[in-house]
């Protein structure tokens, strides 16, 4: 059975809802800052950062690996890790944490969670993709990992439900995710160091990776559609 290629979430209604939620979040944060006051807020941030500096890397990145099994933004851990542990150390630990996270997610989603999720999806008119080994499985892994707007935990869930080869998934997924991780680590480091040049590099890396992922995603979808039509 051929795998279904995931599409990027892009409906106008979803975009409006996301924009409204973003505006509301900004207003709430602004109101909190005004009511608390900048000095107090900065003191809280400084205290929290000092406490995190005392956290061993194994505990910090172990927590990241486990917490991000759930719908928790993994980029927040990336951004904080640069100032806490340094760029190279953070990236090394992130690679280990991501590998652990990907393997655990796959084990859960491909075993006891799969029958439940399959029934839920089928009840709503969807099906769990079942790619054949080889090029179809490779294409599914790449497409899921580069689909714009698909959270990391959801990527892991989809690939686990599809029961793709665990090692192949890890070897493809880890380098792709590390590109984005490097951008966010540099971004956090630039904010801590006050380095505009590093910030530009980080934003450029994240932006370039996002644009490249969207382009490749569209090309693969188009190629897949042409192959089906022919």
C-alpha positions as CSV (number, residue, x, y, z in Angstrom):
1,X,0.0,0.0,0.0
2,X,1.4,3.4,-1.0
3,X,2.1,5.9,1.7
4,X,0.0,9.0,1.8
5,X,2.1,12.1,1.7
6,X,1.3,14.6,4.5
7,X,0.3,18.0,3.5
8,X,1.3,21.2,5.3
9,X,-1.5,22.8,7.3
10,X,-2.3,25.9,5.4
11,X,-6.1,26.6,5.4
12,X,-7.2,30.2,5.7
13,X,-9.3,29.5,8.7
14,X,-6.4,27.9,10.5
15,X,-4.2,30.8,9.6
16,X,-6.7,33.3,11.0
17,X,-7.1,31.3,14.2
18,X,-3.3,31.0,14.6
19,X,-2.9,34.8,14.0
20,X,-5.7,35.6,16.6
21,X,-4.1,33.3,19.1
22,X,-0.7,34.9,18.6
23,X,-2.1,38.4,19.0
24,X,-3.9,37.3,22.2
25,X,-0.7,35.7,23.5
26,X,1.3,38.9,22.8
27,X,-1.4,41.0,24.6
28,X,-1.4,38.7,27.6
29,X,2.4,38.8,27.9
30,X,2.4,42.6,27.5
31,X,-0.2,42.9,30.2
32,X,1.8,40.6,32.5
33,X,5.0,42.6,31.9
34,X,3.3,45.9,32.6
35,X,1.6,44.6,35.8
36,X,4.7,42.9,37.1
37,X,7.3,45.4,36.0
38,X,10.5,45.0,34.0
39,X,12.8,44.9,37.0
40,X,10.9,42.2,38.8
41,X,10.5,40.2,35.6
42,X,14.2,40.4,34.8
43,X,15.0,39.4,38.4
44,X,12.8,36.3,38.0
45,X,14.5,35.4,34.7
46,X,17.9,35.9,36.2
47,X,17.1,33.7,39.1
48,X,15.6,31.0,36.9
49,X,18.6,31.0,34.6
50,X,21.0,30.8,37.6
51,X,19.1,27.8,38.8
52,X,19.3,26.1,35.4
53,X,23.0,26.8,35.2
54,X,23.4,24.4,38.2
55,X,21.5,21.6,36.4
56,X,23.7,18.8,35.1
57,X,23.5,18.4,31.3
58,X,22.3,14.8,31.6
59,X,19.3,15.9,33.7
60,X,18.5,18.9,31.4
61,X,18.7,16.9,28.2
62,X,17.2,13.8,29.7
63,X,14.2,15.9,30.7
64,X,14.0,17.3,27.2
65,X,14.0,13.8,25.7
66,X,11.1,12.7,27.9
67,X,9.0,15.8,28.1
68,X,9.1,16.2,24.3
69,X,7.4,12.8,23.9
70,X,4.3,15.0,24.5
71,X,3.2,18.2,22.6
72,X,5.8,20.4,24.2
73,X,7.8,22.8,21.9
74,X,11.3,21.3,21.6
75,X,12.7,24.6,20.3
76,X,12.4,26.1,23.8
77,X,14.9,23.6,25.0
78,X,17.2,24.3,22.1
79,X,17.2,28.0,22.7
80,X,17.9,27.7,26.4
81,X,20.7,25.1,26.0
82,X,23.1,27.4,24.1
83,X,23.5,30.0,26.9
84,X,23.5,27.2,29.6
85,X,26.1,24.8,28.2
86,X,27.7,26.4,25.2
87,X,27.0,25.8,21.5
88,X,29.1,22.6,20.9
89,X,28.3,20.9,24.2
90,X,24.6,21.7,23.7
91,X,24.5,20.3,20.2
92,X,26.3,17.1,21.3
93,X,23.8,16.5,24.1
94,X,20.9,17.4,21.8
95,X,21.9,14.7,19.3
96,X,21.9,12.1,22.1
97,X,18.6,13.3,23.5
98,X,16.9,13.4,20.1
99,X,18.1,9.9,19.3
100,X,16.6,8.6,22.6
101,X,13.4,10.6,22.0
102,X,13.0,9.3,18.5
103,X,13.6,5.6,19.5
104,X,11.3,5.8,22.5
105,X,8.5,7.5,20.5
106,X,8.8,4.9,17.7
107,X,8.7,2.0,20.2
108,X,5.5,3.4,21.9
109,X,3.7,4.4,18.7
110,X,4.5,1.2,16.8
111,X,3.4,-1.2,19.6
112,X,0.6,-0.7,22.1
113,X,-0.5,2.7,20.9
114,X,-0.8,1.7,17.2
115,X,-4.1,-0.4,17.5
116,X,-5.8,2.4,19.4
117,X,-4.7,5.2,17.0
118,X,-5.6,3.1,14.0
119,X,-9.1,2.6,15.2
120,X,-9.5,6.3,16.0
121,X,-8.2,7.3,12.6
122,X,-10.3,4.8,10.7
123,X,-13.4,6.0,12.5
124,X,-12.7,9.5,11.1
125,X,-12.1,8.2,7.6
126,X,-8.3,8.1,7.7
127,X,-5.8,5.3,7.6
128,X,-2.4,4.6,9.0
129,X,0.2,4.7,6.2
130,X,1.8,1.3,5.5
131,X,4.7,2.0,3.2
132,X,6.6,-0.8,1.5
133,X,10.2,-1.2,2.4
134,X,12.7,0.7,0.3
135,X,12.0,3.9,-1.6
136,X,8.4,4.3,-0.4
137,X,9.5,4.1,3.2
138,X,12.4,6.5,2.6
139,X,10.1,9.0,1.0
140,X,7.6,8.8,3.8
141,X,10.3,9.5,6.4
142,X,11.7,12.4,4.6
143,X,8.3,13.9,3.8
144,X,7.1,13.7,7.4
145,X,10.3,15.2,8.7
146,X,10.2,18.2,6.4
147,X,6.4,18.9,6.3
148,X,6.0,22.5,7.3
149,X,4.1,23.1,10.5
150,X,4.1,19.5,11.7
151,X,5.4,19.5,15.4
152,X,8.3,17.2,16.2
153,X,6.2,14.9,18.6
154,X,3.6,14.5,15.8
155,X,6.3,13.5,13.3
156,X,7.5,10.8,15.7
157,X,4.0,9.6,16.2
158,X,3.2,9.4,12.5
159,X,6.4,7.5,11.7
160,X,5.9,5.1,14.6
161,X,2.3,4.4,13.6
162,X,3.5,3.7,10.0
163,X,6.0,1.3,11.6
164,X,8.9,2.4,9.4
165,X,12.3,0.8,10.0
166,X,13.5,2.2,13.3
167,X,17.2,2.6,12.4
168,X,16.5,4.1,9.0
169,X,14.1,6.6,10.6
170,X,16.7,7.6,13.1
171,X,19.5,7.9,10.6
172,X,17.3,10.2,8.4
173,X,15.5,12.1,11.1
174,X,18.4,13.0,13.3
175,X,20.5,15.1,10.7
176,X,17.3,16.9,9.5
177,X,16.3,17.9,13.1
178,X,19.9,18.8,14.0
179,X,20.0,21.5,11.3
180,X,17.0,23.3,13.0
181,X,18.5,22.6,16.5
182,X,21.7,24.3,15.5
183,X,19.8,27.4,14.4
184,X,17.9,27.7,17.6
185,X,20.9,27.0,19.8
186,X,22.8,29.8,18.0
187,X,19.7,32.0,18.4
188,X,19.7,31.5,22.1
189,X,23.4,32.0,22.4
190,X,23.2,35.3,20.4
191,X,20.5,36.6,22.7
192,X,22.6,35.8,25.8
193,X,25.8,37.3,24.3
194,X,24.1,40.2,22.6
195,X,25.7,39.3,19.3
196,X,23.8,40.7,16.3
197,X,26.0,38.8,13.9
198,X,25.3,35.5,15.6
199,X,21.6,36.3,15.6
200,X,21.6,37.0,11.9
201,X,23.5,33.7,11.3
202,X,20.9,31.8,13.4
203,X,17.9,33.3,11.8
204,X,19.5,32.7,8.3
205,X,20.1,29.1,9.2
206,X,16.5,28.5,10.4
207,X,15.0,30.4,7.5
208,X,17.1,28.6,4.9
209,X,16.3,25.2,6.4
210,X,12.6,26.0,6.5
211,X,12.6,27.3,2.9
212,X,14.6,24.3,1.7
213,X,12.3,21.9,3.5
214,X,9.1,23.5,2.0
215,X,10.7,23.4,-1.5
216,X,11.7,19.8,-1.2
217,X,8.3,18.9,0.2
218,X,6.5,20.5,-2.7
219,X,8.8,18.8,-5.2
220,X,8.4,15.4,-3.7
221,X,4.6,15.8,-3.5
222,X,4.5,16.9,-7.2
223,X,6.7,14.0,-8.2
224,X,4.6,11.5,-6.3
225,X,1.4,12.9,-7.9
226,X,2.9,12.6,-11.4
227,X,4.0,9.0,-10.7
228,X,0.4,8.1,-9.6
229,X,-1.2,9.8,-12.6
230,X,1.2,8.0,-15.0
